[in-house]
Amino acid sequence: MTSWANGLGWPEEAIVRLVLASALGALVGVEREVRGRQAGFRTNLLVALGCALVMVVSISVAYQPWPHSGEFNVNVDPARIAYGVMTGIGFLGAGVIVKHEGGVRGLTTAAGLWCVAAIGLACGQGLYVIAVVAAALVLGALWFLDYLENLMPKMRYRVLVVRRRWHPGVVVETVEMVSSHEHLGVRDIGFQRSGEDLAVVEIRLRVAFADEEQYFKFERDLNGRADCQVVSSSSET
């Protein structure tokens, strides 16, 4: 592939590099789009295309004649532009990382953008096989390893809000009620009193569990209690 592209001459080879970078970035973007991530198809395509263009331009700069007197030398380092690109992509990746409740979302997407940037630079440099293999590895990490990760036991979290009648010790009692279940644990807690004479309290619990079936069984049992009312229950990813 490299020999074929090199035989095209300039600027045809540069166009091939840009098209290949766009295609590989789009492949990664489709995977992110299917999963409903903010940085999806167009974002990844543009990142790869832009990085490839930057690399092509930096190489062209190195080949340009730079007239100068014999008193000093002019040294052009195309790699410096690539360094700047990877630093700038870090700021773009930071834009997709958000803190949600007690967790952080977007780290995988940010890492994917960083990898797509490197793939774009590889295409711009003319490392076609390396770029294709790298894109395949990134897709494998995002797609196949996601299914593998789901098979691995890991701790999950849900935010549970329970409404109860206020009495001294009700918060501690609620925490102990949840923690007494062998499959559940309380990682964070907060409460707010309301109603006439502050007679009602809403207790917010961040519940950790490894078995979803056991958790939802507990939640159904909690709904059946006369002294508890589940106000809301939301997942934390």
C-alpha positions as CSV (number, residue, x, y, z in Angstrom):
1,M,0.0,0.0,0.0
2,T,2.9,2.3,0.8
3,S,4.5,1.7,-2.5
4,W,1.3,2.3,-4.4
5,A,0.6,5.6,-2.5
6,N,4.2,6.7,-3.0
7,G,3.9,6.2,-6.7
8,L,0.9,8.6,-7.0
9,G,3.1,11.6,-6.5
10,W,2.1,14.9,-5.0
11,P,-0.6,16.1,-4.1
12,E,-2.4,12.8,-4.9
13,E,-0.6,10.9,-2.1
14,A,-1.5,13.7,0.4
15,I,-5.2,13.3,-0.6
16,V,-5.0,9.6,0.0
17,R,-3.6,10.2,3.5
18,L,-6.4,12.6,4.3
19,V,-9.1,10.3,3.0
20,L,-7.7,7.3,4.9
21,A,-7.5,9.3,8.1
22,S,-11.1,10.4,7.7
23,A,-12.2,6.8,7.0
24,L,-10.4,5.4,10.1
25,G,-11.6,8.2,12.3
26,A,-15.1,7.7,11.1
27,L,-15.0,4.0,12.0
28,V,-14.1,4.8,15.6
29,G,-16.7,7.5,15.6
30,V,-19.5,5.1,14.5
31,E,-18.7,2.9,17.5
32,R,-19.0,5.9,19.8
33,E,-22.2,7.1,18.0
34,V,-23.9,3.7,18.4
35,R,-23.2,3.9,22.2
36,G,-24.7,7.4,22.4
37,R,-21.5,9.3,23.3
38,Q,-21.2,13.0,22.8
39,A,-18.0,12.7,20.7
40,G,-19.3,10.5,17.9
41,F,-19.1,10.1,14.2
42,R,-18.3,13.6,13.0
43,T,-16.1,14.5,15.9
44,N,-13.8,11.6,15.5
45,L,-13.7,12.0,11.7
46,L,-12.8,15.7,12.0
47,V,-10.1,15.0,14.6
48,A,-8.4,12.4,12.5
49,L,-8.7,14.5,9.3
50,G,-7.4,17.6,11.0
51,C,-4.4,15.8,12.5
52,A,-3.6,14.2,9.2
53,L,-3.8,17.6,7.5
54,V,-1.5,19.1,10.2
55,M,1.0,16.4,9.6
56,V,0.9,16.8,5.9
57,V,1.4,20.5,6.3
58,S,4.3,20.1,8.7
59,I,6.1,17.7,6.3
60,S,5.6,20.2,3.5
61,V,7.1,22.9,5.7
62,A,10.2,20.8,6.1
63,Y,10.6,20.4,2.4
64,Q,10.2,24.1,1.7
65,P,13.4,26.0,0.8
66,W,14.2,28.6,3.5
67,P,16.6,31.2,2.1
68,H,19.1,32.5,4.7
69,S,22.5,33.9,4.9
70,G,25.6,31.8,5.5
71,E,26.0,33.3,9.0
72,F,23.4,30.9,10.5
73,N,21.5,27.7,9.8
74,V,17.8,27.1,9.6
75,N,16.6,23.8,11.1
76,V,13.0,22.7,10.7
77,D,11.5,20.0,12.9
78,P,8.1,18.8,11.7
79,A,7.7,16.7,14.9
80,R,7.2,19.8,16.9
81,I,3.8,20.4,15.2
82,A,2.8,16.8,16.1
83,Y,3.7,17.5,19.7
84,G,1.5,20.6,19.7
85,V,-1.4,18.6,18.2
86,M,-1.3,15.9,20.9
87,T,-1.3,18.6,23.6
88,G,-4.2,20.4,22.0
89,I,-6.2,17.2,21.7
90,G,-5.9,16.9,25.5
91,F,-8.0,20.0,25.9
92,L,-10.6,18.6,23.4
93,G,-10.7,15.4,25.4
94,A,-11.2,17.3,28.6
95,G,-14.4,18.7,27.1
96,V,-16.1,15.3,27.0
97,I,-15.1,14.3,30.6
98,V,-17.9,15.2,33.0
99,K,-18.4,14.5,36.7
100,H,-21.7,12.8,37.3
101,E,-22.8,12.3,40.9
102,G,-20.0,10.4,42.5
103,G,-18.4,9.1,39.3
104,V,-16.7,10.4,36.2
105,R,-17.9,9.8,32.6
106,G,-16.2,10.4,29.3
107,L,-12.7,9.0,30.1
108,T,-13.0,6.3,27.5
109,T,-14.2,8.7,24.8
110,A,-11.4,11.2,25.7
111,A,-8.8,8.4,25.4
112,G,-10.4,7.4,22.1
113,L,-10.1,10.9,20.7
114,W,-6.4,11.0,21.7
115,C,-5.9,7.7,19.9
116,V,-7.8,9.0,16.8
117,A,-5.5,12.0,16.8
118,A,-2.5,9.7,16.7
119,I,-4.0,7.7,13.9
120,G,-4.5,10.9,11.9
121,L,-0.9,11.9,12.4
122,A,0.2,8.4,11.3
123,C,-1.9,8.8,8.1
124,G,-0.4,12.2,7.5
125,Q,3.1,10.8,7.9
126,G,2.2,8.0,5.4
127,L,2.4,5.1,7.9
128,Y,-0.7,3.5,6.3
129,V,-0.4,-0.1,7.7
130,I,0.4,1.2,11.2
131,A,-2.6,3.5,11.0
132,V,-5.0,0.7,9.9
133,V,-3.7,-1.7,12.6
134,A,-4.0,1.0,15.2
135,A,-7.6,1.8,14.2
136,A,-8.4,-2.0,14.4
137,L,-6.9,-2.1,17.9
138,V,-8.8,0.9,19.0
139,L,-12.1,-0.5,17.7
140,G,-11.3,-3.8,19.4
141,A,-10.7,-2.1,22.7
142,L,-13.9,-0.1,22.5
143,W,-16.2,-2.8,21.1
144,F,-14.9,-6.3,22.0
145,L,-13.4,-5.4,25.4
146,D,-16.7,-3.7,26.4
147,Y,-18.5,-7.0,26.2
148,L,-15.6,-8.7,28.0
149,E,-15.8,-6.0,30.7
150,N,-19.5,-6.7,31.2
151,L,-18.7,-10.3,32.0
152,M,-16.2,-9.3,34.7
153,P,-17.6,-8.9,38.2
154,K,-17.4,-5.2,39.2
155,M,-19.0,-2.9,41.7
156,R,-22.0,-0.9,40.5
157,Y,-23.8,2.1,42.1
158,R,-27.3,3.4,42.4
159,V,-28.6,6.5,44.1
160,L,-31.6,5.7,46.2
161,V,-33.8,8.4,47.8
162,V,-36.1,7.1,50.6
163,R,-38.8,9.1,52.4
164,R,-39.5,8.3,56.0
165,R,-41.1,9.8,59.1
166,W,-38.6,11.7,61.1
167,H,-37.5,10.5,64.5
168,P,-34.1,10.6,66.2
169,G,-31.8,7.9,64.7
170,V,-33.9,7.3,61.6
171,V,-30.9,8.1,59.3
172,V,-28.6,5.7,61.0
173,E,-31.4,3.1,61.1
174,T,-31.9,3.4,57.4
175,V,-28.2,3.0,56.7
176,E,-28.0,-0.1,58.9
177,M,-31.1,-1.5,57.1
178,V,-29.3,-1.3,53.8
179,S,-25.9,-2.3,55.0
180,S,-27.3,-5.4,56.8
181,H,-27.9,-6.9,53.4
182,E,-24.9,-9.0,52.5
183,H,-24.9,-7.9,48.9
184,L,-25.2,-4.2,49.5
185,G,-23.1,-1.4,50.9
186,V,-23.7,2.4,51.5
187,R,-20.9,4.6,50.2
188,D,-22.4,8.0,50.7
189,I,-25.4,9.5,52.5
190,G,-27.3,12.7,52.8
191,F,-30.7,13.8,54.1
192,Q,-33.2,16.7,54.1
193,R,-36.1,17.3,56.3
194,S,-39.4,18.8,55.1
195,G,-43.1,19.1,55.8
196,E,-44.9,20.5,58.8
197,D,-42.6,20.7,61.8
198,L,-40.0,18.9,59.7
199,A,-41.8,15.7,60.3
200,V,-40.6,14.0,57.0
201,V,-37.0,13.2,56.0
202,E,-35.7,12.3,52.6
203,I,-32.6,10.2,52.9
204,R,-30.3,10.0,49.8
205,L,-28.1,6.8,49.7
206,R,-25.4,5.9,47.3
207,V,-25.7,2.1,47.3
208,A,-22.9,-0.2,46.0
209,F,-23.6,-3.7,44.8
210,A,-22.1,-6.3,42.5
211,D,-25.3,-8.3,41.8
212,E,-28.1,-6.3,40.1
213,E,-30.7,-9.0,40.8
214,Q,-30.0,-8.9,44.5
215,Y,-30.2,-5.1,44.5
216,F,-33.5,-4.9,42.7
217,K,-34.9,-7.6,45.0
218,F,-33.9,-5.4,48.0
219,E,-35.6,-2.4,46.3
220,R,-38.8,-4.3,45.8
221,D,-38.8,-5.4,49.4
222,L,-38.1,-1.8,50.5
223,N,-41.2,-0.6,48.5
224,G,-43.3,-3.1,50.4
225,R,-42.4,-1.6,53.8
226,A,-45.1,0.5,55.4
227,D,-42.5,2.8,57.0
228,C,-40.5,3.6,53.8
229,Q,-41.4,5.2,50.6
230,V,-38.9,5.1,47.6
231,V,-38.9,8.5,46.1
232,S,-36.4,7.8,43.3
233,S,-33.8,5.3,42.2
234,S,-31.3,6.1,39.5
235,S,-28.2,4.4,38.1
236,E,-24.8,5.9,38.3
237,T,-22.4,5.1,35.4
